[in-house]
Amino acid sequence: MCLGVPGRIIEIDGVMATVDFFGVQRSVSLQLVDEPVAPGDYVLNHVGFAIRRIPPEDIAETLALYERLIALAEEDDPMLADVHSEIAATGGYGFRDGGES
């Protein structure tokens, strides 16, 4: 399964951005994003690349959906594993344990 993870852009430096994923900040490439972005915008990240800007009117619903999925997932759930691997692909760690991978 392929899953993008939403995050908020904190700062931009050229084609790289610092993005906050549910409290985890990581560097993400902006080379593939579908439209211009700025700090404060939300993007959908896939393996270290922002692939899509999330429209402002969709942000609350998108974040609520991911938070619900994460809260309901069991530790061995494939969806949760995919979320963890997305964060790990940017050098981060999973949402629950806060430990380094």
C-alpha positions in Angstrom: 0.0 0.0 0.0 1.2 3.5 -0.7 0.1 6.3 1.6 1.0 9.9 1.7 1.2 11.7 5.1 0.0 15.3 5.5 2.3 17.9 7.1 2.5 21.6 7.6 5.4 23.5 6.0 7.5 25.3 8.7 10.1 26.9 6.4 11.4 26.7 2.9 15.1 26.7 1.7 15.3 26.4 -2.1 13.6 23.1 -3.1 13.7 21.7 0.4 11.2 22.4 3.2 11.0 21.7 6.9 7.6 20.0 7.4 5.9 19.2 10.7 4.2 15.8 10.7 2.1 15.5 13.8 4.9 17.0 15.9 7.8 15.4 14.0 9.8 17.9 11.9 11.6 16.6 8.8 13.1 17.8 5.5 11.0 17.2 2.5 11.8 17.9 -1.2 9.4 20.3 -3.0 10.6 19.2 -6.5 7.4 17.2 -7.2 4.7 19.3 -5.5 1.8 20.2 -7.9 1.7 23.9 -7.2 3.7 26.6 -5.4 3.7 26.4 -1.6 4.6 28.7 1.3 5.2 28.3 5.1 1.9 27.4 6.7 0.7 25.4 3.8 -0.1 21.7 4.2 1.3 19.2 1.8 0.9 15.5 1.2 4.3 13.8 1.6 5.3 10.5 0.0 8.8 9.0 0.7 10.3 12.4 1.4 8.7 14.3 -1.5 5.8 16.7 -1.2 3.5 15.5 -4.0 0.4 17.7 -3.5 -0.6 20.9 -1.8 -3.6 20.2 0.4 -6.3 22.9 -0.2 -7.0 25.0 2.9 -10.7 23.9 2.9 -9.6 20.2 3.1 -7.0 20.5 5.9 -9.1 20.0 9.0 -10.9 17.0 7.5 -7.7 15.4 6.2 -5.9 15.8 9.6 -8.9 14.5 11.5 -9.0 11.4 9.2 -5.3 10.6 9.7 -5.5 11.1 13.5 -8.5 8.8 13.7 -6.8 6.2 11.6 -3.7 6.3 13.7 -5.7 6.2 17.0 -7.7 3.2 15.8 -4.8 1.2 14.3 -3.3 -1.7 16.1 0.5 -1.9 16.3 0.6 -4.5 13.5 -1.9 -2.7 11.3 -0.5 -2.3 7.7 -1.8 1.2 7.4 0.0 2.3 10.6 3.1 0.6 9.4 2.9 2.6 6.1 2.5 5.9 8.0 5.6 5.0 10.1 7.5 4.1 7.0 6.6 7.4 5.3 8.0 9.3 8.3 11.0 7.1 8.4 11.7 7.8 4.7 12.3 11.4 5.6 14.6 10.4 8.5 11.9 10.6 11.2 10.3 8.3 13.5 6.8 6.9 14.2 4.0 8.8 15.9 3.4 6.7 18.9 6.6 5.8 20.6 8.7 8.9 19.9 11.8 6.7 19.6 14.4 7.0 16.9 14.3 4.4 14.2 
